[in-house]
Amino acid sequence: MHEIAAAAGDPDLFAKLRGRLLSTLRAATYDRTVHGLSGLRLSAYTHVTSPLRRVADLINQRIIFAHLDHTPAPYTGEQLTALGADLNRRTRAAREAKKNHFKHADQRIVAQEAARDLTALDARTFHKVLKSAAAAPPRAELASELARRVDDDLMTAPDVAVLIDAADPTWLPLQLRVLDTLADTHPEMSPSVASVWRQTHPDQPPTDLETRRNGADHHPLFAARATHLGVRGPWTIAAAKKPAEQAALWAGLRAQLTGTDHPDPEPEWPAAPQNPQPAATPASADPGPAVPSPPHDTTTLTVLNLDGAKKSKALSNPIAWLMSLAQNNNQPPPEWEIRTDGPAHAPRFTATVHLAGHTATADATTKTAAKTASAAALIEALFAQQ
């Protein structure tokens, strides 16, 4: 329901959501009885066109006329079952023939598009090119385009589902690059990736999730682990169940790609935070002249007043909230240190935020994302200390 509400004002997001919904629906089939229509919320219905367009319409018409004329039914139940099975077989054959026709034509078009400038392809065409290319080692042009699209936030869940299926080992660095980036920038996408992969592999077991809970009721911790294709991922821990499951799905997909099984039956919960009180300074007969402390000391740990603050509101805009917190506590504004690692075409940014002696660090593929993530990590730590 949250996705539907979010998509209400976004035509592109609504189209993606509509496509995901339609991909889960099965094709209609003929049978001796019709048990309902979910779209119209009917427990029973019939379908007849006039003029007649299908054999099924003729059969339904004969049954209805016989009922209205109070004459014997023209077909027995066994005959209707046999007719339904034959119609289903013919429909499937026609559908497969049409699918193969367009598939072969589409393959020619995809081959032509793959030879063009990949940056000019729309999302649908690029997905087809990626799906076709996943059966062979990646070309340098495609690898560069994938890196660009994931950095520019253009990757879709179907793209990732196709990418993790690429079997050639030369795909692995690119697969891990995409998974690690999306795990940082779009943790909420992992359930969609698992769902799309499941739809394209109905013969495989679904990605399994197991969860645990620990901690006090007022400060719970949740752990989750995903198992993909029999390979167990690591336990991931978060302050809420949903983020833990989202992170676990990304970690499970990564573990399967690297072939690293994590058999630990239970998560390793973090130790409860310790807050030792500083020892009192013994009194001195001659304390000497008072040495004034600097007005803004960023190294001395200062207890910040969070009275009335709500973590959900703080995390909705972490940087702005830290700025306001510093002002309310008569502290200097938070400061960030940014470090860049990795090659020029795939940099990683590590941001460390300092506020009143408190620090937190996070990394991401962009400076802004790393800065925001470090602010969110500091907020989590501050609320955990309460």
Beta strands, then each sheet from edge to edge (+ up, - down):
strand 1: 208-216
strand 2: 219-228
strand 3: 231-232
strand 4: 236-238
strand 5: 335-341
strand 6: 348-355
strand 7: 358-364
sheet 1: 1+ 2- 3+
sheet 2: 1+ 2- 4+
sheet 3: 5+ 6- 7+
end
